[in-house]
Amino acid sequence: MKENLTRSQIRAKIRWGVFGIFVLLIAASAFDAPIFFNRAIDKVNAVSNLGLPRMPEKSFNLGLDLQGGAHLVYQADVSQIDANERGAAVEGVRDVIERRVNALGVSEPIVQTTKVGDAYRIIVELPGVTDINQAIKMIGETPILEFKEQNHEPARQLTAEEKKGLEDFNKEAKKKAGEALKKAKVGADFGGLVKEYSDDVVSKNNGGYLNFVNKNSPYFDLFGWAEKAKEGEISKEFVDSYEGLNVLKRGTERDGQEEVKASHILICYLGAKNCDTPLYNKEKAQEKAQELYNQANAGNFAQLAKDNSTDQGSKDSGGDLGWFGKGKMVKEFEDAVFGAQAGQIVGPVETQFGFHIIYKQDKRISKEYELWRILVNTKKESDILPPQEEWKATGLSGKQLERSEVVSDPQTGVVQVSLSFDSEGKDLFAAVTERNVGKPVAIFLDGQPISVPNVNEPRCRWS
């Protein structure tokens, strides 16, 4: 059926059509150029007070065609690799390249593998990279594989010159802090002394104000003095902290967070975190924990912990954990102990460490104290000596490695890494594993640890 429209209806349709196109044009402009759209909105709002919403100003990730960059294609030489292992080998190379690309700080790079016929290729796209030669050099370098052991060598001692420099610095610091303390004692303006003497860049512009501190705050080493001082009191002597010498002024006090005093018995199991000498599998550990929970009371709890707990850090003290607030324990443990009543024993509570029986002995509200300070920095030996490296080289590296593969132990089914070395590598590996039985040996790739397995026995296989 044909629709007959009057001239006025036709004009109205045209007007609405033009209006719709105009609205779409504004919407598209706002989306494509939100900065300019928002400027217009701001002007309208300033005149009319309509409060029109602004568009979110998003940045777009441009590809290589718009942003520029590097498009690199590498062809892998897999001629010396068994056919059924070539795919995994190329993926391993891809992982190395991706790690190096991420170190370049490239935004949204693409590193992917592809197979064309029998040829394996790795495609690398680096948007925005301007120094293509530097990128090629970094990506194309031979991966450096190293085996390292824990470094237990004693740190070097300070030289005579370093010792004298340290002593002179601290002597001057003590003199400076002494002047500040002397003036503070006779009632000099504390804020003025802060500006003149304090080395604390954080609090110096606030008259030395540290806000309220508690024993779990970054200023925990000042808490002991504040706890014993009175409101308005200024320290009579220096208060040492890890940063240096402090002249302190105490303000008011207030209630802080809830703290609890608790003890626990831990029964860990094979596979639980930090369970170095497991006596039980998970099922047996839960049964043992339930048995201990059924026996436990306030009178025998400490003895049960000494006899049964696998937490070596607390068992000798009857499982005592002392006082602690929220944020100090893992969530499952924290929820259980803070949800219990004082004097209550709860459990078994499972965490990543095993099964716990928890005795909540008491609770209290901690105190927080308002503090101001003048800090004069001092130096320690650790400020001069370089930090001790956690790992040291063993001489064993990728150049002695002939082959590696993931295998399963035929008896236990445990996944293991089988390593095959040349004659030099075998001798080095034997020496490294012999002196590190029960200890970790780290595998580094390009200076970063990729695996830190424990040596179970002196042989060429780790679990």
Secondary structure, 3 states (H helix, E strand, C coil): CCCCCCHHHHHHHHHHHHHHHHHHHHHHHHHHCHHHHHHHHHHHHHHHCCCCCCCCCCCCCCCHHHHCEEEEEEECCCCCCCHHHHHHHHHHHHHHHHHHHHHCCCCCCEEEEEEECCEEEEEEEEECCCCHHHHHHHHHCCCCEEEEEECCCCCCCCCHHHHHHHHHHHHHHHHHHHHHHHHHHCCCCHHHHHHHHCCCCCCHHHCCEEEEECCCCCCHHHHHHHHHCCCCCECCCCEECCCEEEEEEEEEEEEEEEEEEEEEEEECCCCCCCCCCCCCCHHHHHHHHHHHHHHCCCCCHHHHHHHHCCCCCCHHHCCEEEEEECCCCCHHHHHHHHHCCCCCEEEEEEECCEEEEEEEEEEEEEEEEEEEEEEEECCCHHHHCCCCCCEEEEEEEHHHEEEEEEEECCCCCCEEEEEEECHHHHHHHHHHHHCCECCEEEEEECCEEEECCEECCCCCEEC
